[in-house]
Amino acid sequence: MSLRPLSASERADALQKAAAARAARAAVKERLKNGETSAADIISSAAQDDALARMRVAELLEALPGIGKVRAAAIMEQLGIAASRRVRGLGIHQRQALVDFIDEK
């Protein structure tokens, strides 16, 4: 199945929408890094915000102070979360385990 070619205006709209989503995710990660918000708030607000719902869980963890790529991967493996998982794709138990893990650390 091939996608139909986009017109110039449709392509420009899609590029603008993608740039806005990236900016929203970057702003949330910066607020998380500065301690202005919590991971639990981000996970709960992802239900209403499509840009946050599409953020990878690894990116969310890496935005926390003191957690890099290796530690984020180890945390996700420990919690049973796939490396490619996005916030929207987390199950109820995975969400709760992630929030509990972040809160205790």
C-alpha positions as CSV (number, residue, x, y, z in Angstrom):
1,M,0.0,0.0,0.0
2,S,1.5,3.3,-1.0
3,L,0.5,6.6,0.3
4,R,-0.8,9.3,-2.0
5,P,1.5,12.2,-2.6
6,L,0.9,15.2,-0.5
7,S,0.2,18.6,-2.0
8,A,2.6,21.5,-1.1
9,S,0.1,22.9,1.4
10,E,-0.5,19.5,3.0
11,R,3.2,18.9,3.3
12,A,3.8,22.3,4.9
13,D,1.0,21.7,7.4
14,A,2.4,18.3,8.3
15,L,5.9,19.8,8.8
16,Q,4.5,22.5,10.9
17,K,2.5,20.1,13.1
18,A,5.6,17.9,13.5
19,A,7.7,20.8,14.5
20,A,5.1,21.9,17.1
21,A,5.0,18.4,18.6
22,R,8.8,18.3,18.9
23,A,8.8,21.7,20.5
24,A,6.2,20.6,23.0
25,R,8.1,17.4,23.9
26,A,11.3,19.4,24.3
27,A,9.6,21.9,26.6
28,V,8.2,19.2,28.8
29,K,11.6,17.4,29.0
30,E,13.2,20.7,30.0
31,R,10.6,21.3,32.7
32,L,11.2,17.8,34.0
33,K,14.9,18.3,34.0
34,N,14.5,21.5,36.0
35,G,12.2,19.9,38.5
36,E,9.2,22.0,37.6
37,T,7.1,19.0,36.9
38,S,7.1,15.3,37.7
39,A,7.1,12.2,35.5
40,A,3.7,11.2,37.0
41,D,2.2,14.5,35.8
42,I,3.7,14.0,32.3
43,I,2.4,10.4,32.1
44,S,-1.1,11.5,33.2
45,S,-1.2,14.5,30.9
46,A,-0.2,12.3,27.9
47,A,-3.8,11.0,27.8
48,Q,-4.9,14.3,26.6
49,D,-1.8,15.6,24.7
50,D,-1.0,13.6,21.6
51,A,2.6,15.0,21.4
52,L,3.4,13.8,24.9
53,A,1.7,10.4,24.2
54,R,4.2,9.9,21.3
55,M,7.3,10.5,23.4
56,R,9.4,7.4,24.0
57,V,9.7,6.3,27.6
58,A,13.5,6.2,27.2
59,E,13.4,10.0,26.4
60,L,11.3,10.6,29.4
61,L,13.7,8.8,31.7
62,E,16.7,10.4,30.1
63,A,15.2,13.8,30.9
64,L,15.4,13.1,34.6
65,P,18.6,14.4,36.3
66,G,21.2,11.7,36.8
67,I,19.8,9.2,34.3
68,G,21.5,8.7,30.9
69,K,20.9,6.2,28.1
70,V,22.5,3.2,29.8
71,R,20.7,3.7,33.1
72,A,17.4,4.4,31.3
73,A,17.7,1.2,29.4
74,A,18.5,-0.7,32.6
75,I,15.4,0.8,34.4
76,M,13.2,-0.1,31.5
77,E,14.5,-3.7,31.4
78,Q,14.0,-4.0,35.2
79,L,10.4,-2.8,34.9
80,G,9.6,-5.0,31.8
81,I,9.1,-2.1,29.4
82,A,10.3,-2.6,25.8
83,A,13.0,-0.2,24.5
84,S,10.8,1.1,21.7
85,R,7.8,1.7,23.9
86,R,6.1,5.1,23.9
87,V,4.2,6.7,26.8
88,R,0.9,6.0,25.1
89,G,1.7,2.3,24.8
90,L,2.3,1.8,28.5
91,G,-0.1,-0.5,30.3
92,I,-1.7,0.4,33.6
93,H,0.8,-1.7,35.6
94,Q,3.8,-0.4,33.6
95,R,2.7,3.2,34.2
96,Q,2.3,2.5,38.0
97,A,5.6,0.7,38.2
98,L,7.4,3.5,36.4
99,V,5.9,6.2,38.6
100,D,6.7,4.2,41.7
101,F,10.3,3.7,40.6
102,I,10.8,7.3,39.9
103,D,9.2,8.4,43.1
104,E,11.3,6.2,45.3
105,K,14.5,7.3,43.6
